[in-house]
């Protein structure tokens, strides 16, 4: 998968917040870093891919990307898995990178 294709899929799927599945590790990291669900959705719908897409070694059926965006002046990076079948996205973690 090429970055442009991954970006298109991520943006389409992330338009509906019900399609974004935030895994427990990501939820803990988001809480610790003061990142909310809407921040994640905004990054996924408007951010840029900074790494990937690549296949994670533990889940080769998926594609994984790091997506970075700026929300209210703060840079946030979200690691997301794209399963082959729509419509879901799995958020692995989210990081606040500062201003």
C-alpha positions as CSV (number, residue, x, y, z in Angstrom):
1,X,0.0,0.0,0.0
2,X,1.3,3.5,-0.9
3,X,1.0,6.4,1.6
4,X,-1.5,8.2,-0.6
5,X,-3.8,5.2,-0.6
6,X,-3.4,4.7,3.2
7,X,-4.1,8.4,3.8
8,X,-7.3,8.2,1.8
9,X,-8.5,5.0,3.6
10,X,-7.7,6.5,7.0
11,X,-9.5,9.8,6.3
12,X,-12.6,8.0,4.9
13,X,-12.9,5.6,7.8
14,X,-12.2,8.2,10.5
15,X,-15.0,10.5,9.3
16,X,-17.3,8.3,11.4
17,X,-16.1,8.2,15.0
18,X,-17.8,4.8,15.5
19,X,-15.2,3.3,13.1
20,X,-12.3,4.4,15.3
21,X,-11.5,1.6,17.9
22,X,-9.2,2.9,20.6
23,X,-7.3,-0.1,22.1
24,X,-6.7,-0.2,25.9
25,X,-3.0,0.8,25.7
26,X,-3.9,3.8,23.5
27,X,-6.7,4.8,26.0
28,X,-4.2,4.8,28.9
29,X,-1.7,6.8,26.9
30,X,-4.3,9.3,25.8
31,X,-5.5,9.8,29.4
32,X,-1.9,10.3,30.6
33,X,-1.2,12.7,27.8
34,X,-4.4,14.7,27.9
35,X,-5.5,13.6,24.4
36,X,-9.2,13.0,23.8
37,X,-11.1,11.0,21.2
38,X,-11.9,14.1,19.2
39,X,-8.2,15.0,19.0
40,X,-7.5,11.5,17.6
41,X,-10.3,11.8,15.1
42,X,-9.1,15.2,13.9
43,X,-5.5,13.9,13.5
44,X,-6.8,10.9,11.5
45,X,-9.0,13.0,9.2
46,X,-6.6,15.8,8.6
47,X,-3.1,14.7,9.5
48,X,-0.1,13.6,7.4
49,X,1.4,10.1,7.4
50,X,4.9,10.4,8.9
51,X,5.8,6.7,8.9
52,X,4.4,3.8,6.9
53,X,2.4,2.2,5.7
54,X,4.1,-0.9,6.9
55,X,3.1,-4.4,8.0
56,X,3.6,-4.9,11.8
57,X,5.5,-8.1,12.5
58,X,2.9,-9.3,15.0
59,X,-0.1,-8.7,12.7
60,X,1.0,-9.0,9.0
61,X,-2.6,-8.9,7.8
62,X,-2.8,-5.2,8.8
63,X,-1.2,-2.0,7.6
64,X,0.2,0.4,10.2
65,X,0.8,4.1,9.9
66,X,1.9,7.0,12.1
67,X,-0.3,10.0,11.4
68,X,0.7,13.5,12.7
69,X,-1.5,16.5,13.1
70,X,-1.7,19.8,14.9
71,X,-4.6,20.3,17.2
72,X,-5.1,23.6,19.0
73,X,-1.4,24.3,18.5
74,X,-0.2,21.0,19.9
75,X,1.4,18.3,17.6
76,X,-0.1,14.9,18.1
77,X,0.9,11.6,16.6
78,X,-1.4,8.7,16.3
79,X,-0.3,5.1,15.5
80,X,-3.2,3.4,13.7
81,X,-3.7,-0.1,12.2
82,X,-5.8,-0.4,9.0
83,X,-7.5,-3.8,8.7
84,X,-8.1,-5.2,5.2
85,X,-11.9,-5.0,5.6
86,X,-13.6,-1.7,6.2
87,X,-14.8,0.2,8.1
88,X,-12.7,0.0,11.3
89,X,-9.4,1.6,12.3
90,X,-7.5,0.5,15.4
91,X,-5.6,3.2,17.4
92,X,-2.5,1.6,18.9
93,X,-1.2,4.7,20.7
94,X,-1.2,8.5,20.7
95,X,1.6,10.8,21.6
96,X,1.7,14.5,22.4
97,X,4.7,16.0,20.7
98,X,4.3,19.5,22.1
99,X,4.2,22.8,20.2
